[in-house]
Amino acid sequence: MKKNVLLLTDADTRTSSIEHHQIKWLTSDYSLDVVSPGVDINCKDEINYYHYHEGNFIYKNIRKILLILRLYKFYFMNRNLQSLLNKIKNNKYDLIIVHHLRLLPVVSFLSKGSKIIFYAHEYYLGYNQDLFIWRILIKDYWQWISNNYLNDSNIIITVNKSIADLYKKDFGGDVFYLHNLVPYKDLRPKTVNPEKIRIIHHGLAGISRKIELMIESMEFLDERFELDLVLVSYSYIGKLYIKKLKKLASQNNRINFPEPVPFDSIEKFGNQYDIGLFFMPPSNKNEELSLGHKFFQYIQSRLALAISPLPEMKNIVEKYNIGIVANNFKPESIAEKLNNLTSNDIYKLKLKSHEYANKYDIRYNEKLFISCVNNLLKNDGN
């Protein structure tokens, strides 16, 4: 009989890469329940989906008064979560995989001896430290969750070595990492037009990422370069930020804002470009240690990479010679490095990305993740 696994996330599994792939890996060998705000209709016949959402914008923000009052247990147990727990509280799970810190307390209501994997996409205590509202409202709440629930996990998995080391230092226990890889794509590098070098940055429009610095860097780049910003937002604040960025870039006709493409088309879409740009300052500890799936999508798109000197990305770029690293976090620095490249230099970097694309294929994560799950359940005493 198949063992029962619950995958719990507050991200839409159709567009959140890590959960999306784990669901595919788990369905053949385990009976899988998924809690998520979004349902993948291609898998709904194989998986028991439970829809969960924290509520609408007004409801979520009114409830933040509970954070100010430090009434964390009341804040955590919102009406939608209570409704969800009523549906699944009698289910028996051999393993619960919980993604993202804010849902970690759910496990205390459901575990009943279950093995627990906490999948940390970030170093949450270093998240948005640069934002005053986060420090006032969220920081202590996430510290409370970490102190009270994180050590209930049998294993913590995170996305790179630096973040794994932080969790190990702060909380101990078994911690390892899997890079946020994407599937290998059978693409080839496009040749570079020396008169029109195309740069792309795609991803979440997060204020802490200081995307305006990439816009500013275009003032220092020569006329060969143009920049496309393909940005998505899942919040009202993010939409306002994109509006601000468009206004900031409106005087530069070499900056464009194409519409986002479907989740599974990003690498193919990116293949038409020459350079993948990720120029971000270390606004907080989490951003400093960033190595997101965007980085690996650029590699699968067979692009040259242009990045700020953040350690996790810098190590890979310099080790495999797949791009350039700015000397500092000023827009002039990344522009200087790019201006010094010829079209032939860029094409050689794209060929290097092509050479190492196979190394950064998500199938390696599949083997390690399923091995972790199997070993954990093998030793559960059942």
C-alpha positions in Angstrom: 0.0 0.0 0.0 1.3 3.5 -0.9 2.2 5.7 2.0 0.4 9.0 2.5 2.2 12.3 1.9 0.8 15.8 2.4 2.5 18.7 0.6 1.5 22.0 2.1 2.3 25.3 0.5 0.9 28.8 0.3 2.2 29.2 -3.2 0.4 28.4 -6.4 1.8 25.0 -7.5 1.2 25.8 -11.1 3.8 28.5 -11.1 6.0 27.8 -8.0 8.8 25.8 -9.5 9.9 23.7 -6.5 6.5 22.5 -5.5 5.4 22.0 -9.1 8.2 19.5 -9.7 8.0 17.8 -6.3 4.3 17.0 -7.0 5.3 15.3 -10.2 8.0 13.3 -8.5 5.9 12.1 -5.7 2.7 11.0 -7.5 3.9 7.6 -8.8 5.1 6.1 -5.5 3.0 7.9 -2.9 -0.6 8.8 -2.2 -0.4 12.5 -2.3 -2.6 15.3 -0.9 -1.7 18.9 -1.8 -2.8 22.1 0.0 -2.3 25.1 -2.3 -4.0 28.3 -3.4 -3.9 26.9 -7.0 -4.9 23.6 -8.5 -3.0 22.0 -11.4 -5.8 20.7 -13.6 -3.4 18.3 -15.3 -2.9 16.4 -12.0 -6.2 16.8 -10.3 -7.3 13.2 -11.0 -4.2 11.8 -9.4 -3.9 14.1 -6.4 -6.3 15.1 -3.6 -6.2 18.9 -3.8 -7.3 21.2 -1.0 -7.7 24.8 -1.8 -6.3 27.2 0.8 -6.0 31.0 0.6 -5.4 33.5 3.5 -8.3 35.7 2.3 -8.7 38.9 0.3 -6.6 42.0 0.6 -8.8 43.8 3.1 -9.3 40.8 5.4 -5.6 40.0 5.5 -4.6 43.6 6.3 -7.3 44.1 9.0 -6.0 41.0 10.8 -2.5 42.5 11.0 -3.7 44.3 14.2 -3.2 40.9 15.8 0.5 41.1 14.9 0.8 44.5 16.5 -0.7 43.0 19.6 1.6 40.0 19.4 -1.4 37.6 19.4 0.4 35.3 17.1 -1.7 32.2 17.6 -4.9 34.1 16.8 -3.3 35.6 13.8 -2.1 32.3 12.5 -5.5 30.5 12.9 -7.5 32.5 10.4 -11.0 31.4 9.3 -9.8 29.9 6.0 -7.1 27.8 7.8 -9.6 26.6 10.3 -11.9 25.5 7.5 -9.0 23.7 5.8 -8.0 21.9 9.1 -11.6 20.7 9.6 -11.3 19.0 6.2 -8.0 17.2 6.7 -7.5 16.9 10.5 -8.6 13.3 10.5 -6.3 12.2 7.7 -3.3 10.2 8.6 0.0 11.1 6.9 3.3 9.3 7.0 5.1 12.4 5.8 4.2 16.1 5.7 6.3 18.4 3.5 5.7 22.0 4.4 6.9 24.8 2.2 7.5 28.3 3.5 7.7 29.3 7.2 4.3 30.8 7.7 2.6 27.4 7.3 5.0 25.5 9.6 2.6 25.7 12.6 0.0 23.7 10.7 2.1 20.6 11.3 1.4 20.7 15.0 -2.4 20.1 14.2 -1.8 17.3 11.7 1.4 15.5 12.4 0.2 12.6 14.7 3.6 11.0 14.4 4.2 12.0 10.8 7.7 12.6 9.6 8.3 16.2 8.7 10.3 18.0 6.0 10.5 21.7 6.1 11.4 23.1 2.7 12.8 26.6 3.2 12.9 28.7 0.0 14.5 31.5 1.9 16.4 32.4 5.0 13.1 33.9 6.4 14.6 35.7 9.4 16.7 37.7 6.9 13.8 38.4 4.6 12.9 42.1 3.9 15.0 43.3 6.8 15.4 46.6 4.9 11.7 47.3 5.0 10.4 49.1 8.1 6.9 47.6 7.9 8.4 44.1 7.9 10.5 44.8 10.9 7.5 46.2 12.8 4.9 43.6 11.8 6.5 40.3 10.6 10.0 39.9 12.0 9.0 38.9 15.5 6.2 36.7 14.2 8.5 34.7 12.0 11.0 34.5 14.9 8.2 33.1 17.0 7.3 30.5 14.4 11.0 29.5 14.0 11.6 29.2 17.8 8.4 27.1 18.4 8.0 25.0 15.4 11.1 24.7 13.2 12.8 22.1 15.4 9.8 19.7 15.0 11.1 19.0 11.5 13.1 15.8 10.9 14.9 17.5 8.0 15.3 21.0 6.7 16.0 21.4 3.0 16.9 24.8 1.5 18.2 26.3 -1.7 21.9 26.8 -1.3 24.9 26.2 0.9 25.0 29.6 2.5 21.4 29.5 3.7 21.8 25.9 4.8 24.7 26.9 6.9 22.7 29.7 8.5 19.9 27.3 9.5 22.4 24.8 10.8 24.1 27.5 12.9 20.8 29.0 14.3 18.7 25.9 14.8 20.9 22.8 14.4 19.4 19.5 13.1 19.7 17.9 9.7 20.0 20.5 7.0 21.0 20.2 3.4 20.4 22.1 0.2 19.2 21.6 -3.4 19.7 24.4 -5.8 16.5 25.8 -7.3 17.2 24.1 -10.7 14.9 24.0 -13.7 14.5 21.2 -16.3 17.1 20.9 -19.0 16.0 22.5 -22.3 17.2 21.4 -25.7 18.2 24.8 -26.9 21.2 26.3 -28.7 22.8 29.7 -28.2 21.7 32.3 -30.7 24.4 34.4 -32.4 24.8 37.9 -31.2 24.0 40.9 -33.4 26.8 43.4 -32.7 24.6 46.4 -33.3 21.7 45.2 -31.0 22.6 43.2 -27.9 19.5 42.1 -26.1 19.4 41.9 -22.3 16.6 40.4 -20.3 15.7 40.4 -16.6 12.6 38.4 -15.7 10.9 37.6 -12.4 9.1 39.0 -9.4 8.9 42.7 -9.0 10.1 42.9 -5.4 11.0 46.3 -3.9 14.0 44.9 -2.1 15.5 43.8 -5.4 16.0 47.4 -6.4 15.2 46.8 -10.1 15.5 50.6 -10.6 19.3 50.0 -10.5 19.1 47.9 -13.7 17.2 50.8 -15.3 19.8 53.2 -14.2 22.6 51.1 -15.6 21.2 51.6 -19.1 22.3 55.3 -18.8 25.9 54.1 -18.7 25.6 51.4 -21.4 26.4 52.2 -25.0 23.8 52.2 -27.8 24.3 48.6 -28.7 22.4 47.4 -25.6 18.6 47.2 -25.0 16.9 45.9 -21.9 13.6 44.0 -21.5 12.1 43.8 -18.0 9.6 40.9 -17.9 8.0 41.4 -14.4 5.3 39.7 -12.5 3.6 40.7 -9.3 1.2 38.9 -6.9 0.4 41.9 -4.7 -1.0 45.4 -4.9 2.3 46.9 -3.8 4.1 45.0 -6.5 1.8 46.3 -9.2 2.5 49.9 -7.9 6.2 49.1 -8.0 6.0 48.0 -11.7 4.1 51.2 -12.5 6.8 53.2 -10.8 9.5 51.4 -12.8 7.8 52.0 -16.1 7.6 55.7 -15.3 11.3 55.7 -14.4 12.2 54.1 -17.7 9.9 56.1 -19.9 12.6 58.4 -21.1 14.8 55.6 -22.4 13.6 54.0 -25.6 16.0 51.1 -25.1 14.1 49.8 -22.1 10.9 47.7 -22.7 8.4 45.9 -20.5 7.1 42.8 -22.4 4.2 40.9 -21.0 5.1 37.8 -18.9 5.1 34.4 -20.6 3.7 31.1 -19.3 5.6 29.4 -16.6 6.9 26.5 -18.8 7.9 28.8 -21.7 10.3 31.1 -19.9 13.6 29.4 -21.0 12.5 29.2 -24.7 11.4 32.8 -24.6 14.7 33.8 -23.0 16.7 32.1 -25.7 16.1 35.0 -28.1 18.2 37.2 -25.9 21.9 37.5 -25.3 22.4 38.4 -21.7 20.5 37.5 -18.5 20.8 40.3 -16.0 20.4 40.0 -12.2 21.9 43.1 -10.7 20.7 43.3 -7.1 22.3 44.9 -4.0 22.4 42.9 -0.7 19.4 44.8 0.7 18.9 42.2 3.3 20.5 38.9 4.3 18.2 36.9 2.2 19.0 38.9 -1.0 22.7 38.8 -0.2 22.6 35.0 -0.3 20.3 34.8 -3.3 20.6 32.0 -5.9 17.1 31.8 -7.3 15.7 29.7 -10.2 16.0 32.8 -12.5 19.8 32.3 -12.4 19.4 28.7 -13.7 16.7 29.7 -16.2 19.2 32.0 -17.8 21.6 29.1 -18.1 19.0 26.9 -19.7 18.2 29.8 -22.1 21.9 29.7 -23.1 22.5 33.3 -22.1 25.6 35.0 -20.9 25.0 36.2 -17.3 25.6 39.7 -15.9 25.3 39.8 -12.1 26.1 41.9 -9.0 28.8 40.4 -6.7 26.5 38.3 -4.6 28.5 35.3 -3.3 26.4 32.3 -4.3 25.9 33.5 -7.9 29.4 34.9 -8.2 30.9 31.5 -7.3 29.2 29.7 -10.2 29.6 32.5 -12.8 33.4 32.7 -12.2 33.9 29.0 -11.7 32.4 28.1 -15.1 33.1 31.4 -16.9 29.5 31.9 -18.0 29.3 35.6 -17.5 30.6 38.8 -15.9 30.4 40.0 -12.3 30.3 43.7 -11.4 33.0 44.9 -9.1 30.5 46.6 -6.8 26.8 47.3 -6.5 26.8 50.6 -8.4 25.1 50.6 -11.8 28.2 52.1 -13.4 30.1 49.0 -12.4 27.9 46.5 -14.3 27.7 48.9 -17.3 31.5 49.1 -17.4 31.9 45.4 -17.6 29.3 45.0 -20.3 30.6 47.9 -22.4 34.0 46.1 -22.5 32.5 43.0 -24.1 32.4 42.5 -27.9 29.6 40.6 -29.5 32.1 37.7 -29.9 32.9 37.8 -26.2 29.2 37.5 -25.4 28.7 34.6 -27.8 31.6 32.7 -26.2 30.0 33.2 -22.7 26.7 31.9 -24.2 28.5 28.8 -25.4 29.9 28.3 -21.9 26.3 28.4 -20.6 25.4 25.8 -23.2 28.3 23.6 -22.1 27.1 23.6 -18.5 23.4 23.5 -19.0 23.3 19.8 -18.6 25.0 20.1 -15.2 22.2 22.2 -13.9 19.3 20.0 -14.8 16.6 19.5 -12.2 16.7 15.7 -12.7 19.6 15.7 -10.2 17.4 17.2 -7.6 14.7 14.6 -8.3 17.1 11.8 -7.4 18.3 13.4 -4.2 14.8 14.6 -3.1 13.1 11.2 -3.6 16.1 9.5 -1.9 15.6 11.7 1.1 11.8 11.0 1.2 12.4 7.2 0.8 15.0 7.0 3.5 13.0 9.1 5.9 9.9 6.9 5.5 12.0 3.7 5.5 13.1 4.6 9.0 9.7 5.6 10.4 9.2 2.4 12.2 6.0 1.4 10.3 
